[in-house]
Amino acid sequence: MTTIITDLPTELLVKVFSFLPGKTLGNVCKTCSRFREAVNIDSIWQARCATEYNFTQLEGWNSSYQDVYTKILVKYGSLIGLYQRDFKPYGGLANIKFDTGQMLVCEYLAPDNPHIKQPLKEQKIFSICINKRGEAEVSCLKGYKGPHTCKLIRKNQKLKFKCQHIGHHRHPRGKEKELEEWLISKQEDFSDLSVMKFEESYLQTGKYKFEPMDLPRPMRNIPIQPGLFKGHYGAHGIEIMHLSYDSEMKNILVLKITGDVNVPAMNVSLFVDLHRPMVLNLEQQESMHMLREMDTPDIPEENGPGFEPRHQPFMIPTGCFNRVQNIPQRCKYRFHGKGRIAGHGYHNPSLTPGHFVVFDDDTLGFMWMELLSFSMYSRVTEMFG
């Protein structure tokens, strides 16, 4: 006796349909009322949400898994991930993630100078949710008058958010009051630089552009794992960097995710020559003058590859500017490198020699030889996605 699929119990139909892609289930519904009844059972959509978009928590949505899938995930679910903000010259780091009852677009700012080991500061800037009318809605969460509608444009993997009500962002007591609150919130040492950033931000009010970015996977047999770091940049405060290796494993490249008016975001800040490791004793590190005048010898090639740990003492020489306290007294690696410097507006960029120092897998530093200064970098430990 032949069994017709429409004669199967509903629980078996649900089991079968749960393996189909969500976009196919819409066509299944059109086949017959029996199939439509089975497809409308929410456990099918729960499986699709988890399998296709890693969405597993319905708390706060006040909707079914089917509604979340068809109204939110199909259109916006693929946006989940890490992004770099196109905001020249300052850049920015953002993350789109699932949250209670919404998708959130959050921007991450470096901690206040000089507290380099503190967490990044998270700011919620946009949300995507199902509104009371049962429709998907994109809202801006910034400004002085509460959430308001926002338009999301997606083109060639690039995202653009554009507020529909720019007036919501303007301080009710005027631009001067807005600047005053900006300066208080930033707590930066150089107010002139902060004012410049405010003016650029004021011009871009309600407009955000993002490009997706990927973090490299963990690697083996390297001096330090790739990823995001927070680094000191003198008067510009703490900036967010991206550390990676070139394809031939000859160099470490440290790219600016957030930049400044001298060296903007998306420029490589540090180049590290992995084939030029060195070992220094304390006497050789007594002064910056000594380090600069000394022709630091490379470790001979026969002593092994540059990726082997070179445990050695470390100290900040006299004559070296440094804002960080409790710097480790020993390091694992020390390499020759070069750091990017430039005048205002990225005028006349050049590379200056320095020493790249790895203390542990979460902490590194760069000794700027000609600038007579030392910068510390601390790994970003926040989880994104």
Order of alpha helices (4+ residues) and beta strands (2+ residues): alpha-alpha-alpha-alpha-alpha-beta-beta-beta-beta-beta-beta-beta-alpha-alpha-beta-beta-beta-beta-beta-alpha-beta-beta-beta-beta-beta-beta
